[in-house]
Each structure stands twice: as C-alpha cells, then as structure tokens.
Amino acid sequence: MQSIIFATNNKNKVNEIRAVLKDTFQIISLQEAGIDIEIPEPYETLEENAREKSTTIHTITGKDCFSEDTGLEVFALNNEPGVKSARYAGDEADFKKNTEKLLSNLQGISNRQAQFRTVISLLLDGKEYHFEGICKGHITEKETGTNGFGYDPVFIPEGSEKTFAEMTMEEKNQYSHRKKATAKFAAFLNDYHGKN
C-alpha cells in the first residue's frame, strides 16, 4: 500500500481523511512521521496556505505529501472567518471561543447562509495538484451536538436538519466538504497510479 504524508497535526482531520480513503492509501500524520513543527498559515487564501504546508513538509522529507486548509465562509460577514477560521477569536483561541465570536457577530442578522470550503494541495513526483470541496448550509442560533470539532455544533448542511456535531462520522461524510475534496483527491491518486 502506498504511503503519503498528511501535513497536519490535527487528529480529527487525519481521522476524517482516513475514513474516506479507507485502505486505499496509508496516511501518515506529521506525528507518525516524527515531524514536530507548527507550519505557519500567513496567506489570505486557503489555496496559498495549503501550498505552504505541503511545500514545507516536502522540503523537509523529500516525500510525496499533501495538506489541506479549510475555512468557514459566512456570506453576511464578507466570508469571514475564512482563512482565519482556526484563529477567529485570536491566536490563542479555542474552538469554543471562535464559535462564540461567530454567533455574537451574527446576532440580529437573518441571512445565516454559509459554506465550508476545503482545498487540498498534493505534491506528487515534484508537481502540485489542487482539489476543492464545498458544503453549503447555514449557521444556527446556538450550539447543538457534541461530535466533530470546530464550528460543527453551529453548522447545518443543506439537506439536513442536524448540525455536523449531531452526526456520526458516516453521516457527516455524506455532506462533508473534506469528503468531497478527498474523494477527488483519491480518484486522482488511483488514476495516477493506474497510469504510472
């Protein structure tokens, strides 16, 4: 089975990607690869931040790797928090504080349409490839559910009445932005290795 390094320290993201790829590829986290660094995300787009992470790990290891950057884009807030989703309430903020700031900023606003967007940057045989996944939905008035992470307790995807945090991993993957991006990524890898 081919192994590929996933440039993240986020165990939740590793678990979600593994759940999608199943046994097609061996996904190695940074921790499992023995790499203990925090990669900065200094850019204004998800694409540039994803590229920064994959390029950094490729430079260190010389191996095929991929990274992803995900943002929650709330239309009434000019697509905030966007690239700052993980640090919305400040560099030291946690998921709870970020969510509280989001709900506070949406007080009194009726348009609560939003989307999660994931961009994967894959470095394979020295070339970069991008894959995108989008999940549209809306932001709730209050937090509901205890599963998932990040903004999952306040996001209901189109076609559901549950927040992501009320869903099992299998249910979330029916809608997930990360699942959509990963499915494109997996199809590309399968096709690529079928030809090479």
C-alpha positions as CSV (number, residue, x, y, z in Angstrom):
1,M,0.0,0.0,0.0
2,Q,1.4,3.4,-0.9
3,S,2.0,5.8,2.0
4,I,1.7,9.5,1.8
5,I,2.3,12.2,4.5
6,F,-0.6,14.3,5.6
7,A,0.9,17.7,6.6
8,T,-1.3,18.3,9.7
9,N,-1.2,18.0,13.5
10,N,-5.0,17.8,13.7
11,K,-6.0,14.2,14.7
12,N,-9.7,15.0,13.8
13,K,-8.7,15.8,10.2
14,V,-6.5,12.7,9.9
15,N,-9.4,10.5,11.1
16,E,-11.8,12.1,8.6
17,I,-9.4,11.6,5.7
18,R,-8.7,8.0,6.7
19,A,-12.4,7.3,7.0
20,V,-12.8,8.4,3.3
21,L,-9.7,6.8,1.9
22,K,-10.2,3.6,3.9
23,D,-7.4,1.1,2.9
24,T,-6.5,2.7,-0.4
25,F,-3.5,4.6,0.9
26,Q,-1.6,4.6,4.2
27,I,-2.0,8.1,5.6
28,I,0.9,9.1,7.8
29,S,0.4,12.1,10.1
30,L,3.2,14.5,11.0
31,Q,3.4,13.0,14.4
32,E,3.8,9.5,12.9
33,A,6.4,10.8,10.5
34,G,8.4,12.2,13.5
35,I,7.9,15.8,12.5
36,D,7.1,18.2,15.3
37,I,6.6,21.6,13.8
38,E,3.8,24.1,13.5
39,I,3.6,25.3,9.9
40,P,2.5,29.0,9.6
41,E,-0.5,29.9,7.6
42,P,0.3,33.5,6.7
43,Y,-1.7,33.9,3.5
44,E,-5.1,35.3,2.6
45,T,-6.3,32.3,0.7
46,L,-6.9,28.7,1.5
47,E,-5.0,27.7,-1.6
48,E,-1.8,29.5,-0.6
49,N,-1.9,28.2,3.0
50,A,-2.4,24.6,1.8
51,R,0.5,25.0,-0.6
52,E,2.7,26.4,2.2
53,K,2.1,23.4,4.4
54,S,2.6,20.8,1.7
55,T,5.7,22.5,0.3
56,T,7.2,22.8,3.8
57,I,6.8,19.1,4.5
58,H,8.0,18.1,1.1
59,T,11.1,20.2,1.5
60,I,11.8,18.5,4.9
61,T,11.1,14.9,3.8
62,G,11.5,14.8,0.1
63,K,8.5,12.6,0.0
64,D,5.0,12.8,-1.6
65,C,2.7,14.7,0.7
66,F,-0.5,16.6,0.9
67,S,-2.1,19.2,3.1
68,E,-5.4,20.9,3.3
69,D,-6.8,24.2,4.5
70,T,-10.4,24.6,5.4
71,G,-12.4,27.7,6.1
72,L,-16.0,28.5,7.1
73,E,-17.3,31.3,4.9
74,V,-20.3,33.2,6.2
75,F,-21.8,35.3,3.5
76,A,-23.3,38.0,5.7
77,L,-19.8,38.5,7.3
78,N,-18.0,39.0,4.0
79,N,-16.9,35.4,4.0
80,E,-15.4,35.6,7.5
81,P,-13.9,33.8,9.3
82,G,-12.5,32.2,6.1
83,V,-8.7,31.6,6.3
84,K,-8.8,32.7,9.9
85,S,-11.3,30.1,10.9
86,A,-9.0,28.4,13.4
87,R,-7.9,31.7,14.9
88,Y,-11.0,33.8,14.5
89,A,-11.1,34.9,18.2
90,G,-7.3,35.4,18.4
91,D,-4.2,33.3,18.0
92,E,-4.7,31.6,21.4
93,A,-8.4,31.0,20.9
94,D,-10.0,27.6,21.0
95,F,-13.0,26.2,19.1
96,K,-15.4,27.4,21.8
97,K,-14.2,31.0,21.7
98,N,-14.2,31.0,17.9
99,T,-17.8,29.8,17.8
100,E,-18.9,32.3,20.4
101,K,-17.4,35.1,18.4
102,L,-19.2,33.9,15.3
103,L,-22.6,33.7,17.0
104,S,-22.0,37.1,18.5
105,N,-21.2,38.7,15.1
106,L,-24.3,37.1,13.6
107,Q,-26.7,38.4,16.3
108,G,-29.7,40.1,14.7
109,I,-28.6,39.0,11.2
110,S,-31.3,36.9,9.4
111,N,-29.1,35.7,6.5
112,R,-27.1,32.9,8.0
113,Q,-26.1,31.2,4.8
114,A,-22.6,29.8,4.9
115,Q,-20.3,27.2,3.4
116,F,-17.3,25.2,4.4
117,R,-14.6,25.1,1.8
118,T,-11.7,22.7,1.8
119,V,-8.7,22.9,-0.5
120,I,-6.1,20.1,-0.7
121,S,-2.6,20.7,-2.1
122,L,-0.9,17.5,-3.2
123,L,2.8,17.3,-4.1
124,L,3.4,14.2,-6.1
125,D,6.5,13.5,-8.1
126,G,7.5,17.1,-7.8
127,K,4.2,18.5,-9.2
128,E,1.4,20.2,-7.3
129,Y,-2.3,19.4,-7.7
130,H,-5.3,21.1,-6.1
131,F,-8.7,19.6,-5.1
132,E,-11.6,21.6,-3.7
133,G,-14.7,20.5,-1.8
134,I,-17.6,22.8,-0.8
135,C,-20.5,22.1,1.6
136,K,-23.3,24.7,1.7
137,G,-25.5,25.3,4.7
138,H,-26.4,27.7,7.4
139,I,-25.3,28.8,10.9
140,T,-27.7,28.0,13.8
141,E,-28.6,30.4,16.6
142,K,-27.0,28.2,19.2
143,E,-24.6,25.2,19.6
144,T,-26.1,21.7,19.3
145,G,-24.3,18.4,19.5
146,T,-21.0,17.1,20.8
147,N,-19.4,15.3,17.9
148,G,-16.9,16.7,15.4
149,F,-14.8,19.8,16.1
150,G,-14.5,23.4,15.2
151,Y,-17.8,25.1,14.0
152,D,-19.6,21.7,13.7
153,P,-22.1,22.5,16.5
154,V,-23.4,25.6,14.7
155,F,-23.4,24.4,11.1
156,I,-26.3,22.6,9.4
157,P,-25.6,21.4,5.9
158,E,-28.2,21.8,3.1
159,G,-30.5,18.7,3.0
160,S,-30.2,18.0,6.7
161,E,-31.9,19.2,9.9
162,K,-28.9,18.2,12.1
163,T,-25.7,20.1,12.8
164,F,-22.4,18.4,11.9
165,A,-21.9,17.9,15.7
166,E,-25.1,15.9,15.9
167,M,-24.0,13.5,13.2
168,T,-21.9,10.3,13.2
169,M,-18.7,10.4,11.1
170,E,-20.6,8.3,8.4
171,E,-23.5,10.8,8.4
172,K,-21.2,13.8,8.2
173,N,-19.3,12.3,5.3
174,Q,-22.5,12.3,3.2
175,Y,-22.2,16.1,3.2
176,S,-18.7,17.0,4.2
177,H,-16.6,19.5,2.2
178,R,-13.5,17.5,3.3
179,K,-15.1,14.3,2.0
180,K,-15.8,15.9,-1.4
181,A,-12.2,17.2,-1.7
182,T,-10.8,13.9,-0.5
183,A,-12.9,11.9,-3.0
184,K,-11.5,14.0,-5.9
185,F,-8.0,13.6,-4.4
186,A,-8.4,9.8,-4.0
187,A,-9.8,9.4,-7.6
188,F,-6.9,11.3,-8.9
189,L,-4.4,9.2,-7.0
190,N,-6.0,5.9,-8.1
191,D,-6.0,7.1,-11.7
192,Y,-2.4,8.4,-11.5
193,H,-1.0,5.2,-10.1
194,G,-3.0,3.2,-12.6
195,K,-1.1,5.0,-15.4
196,N,2.3,5.1,-13.8
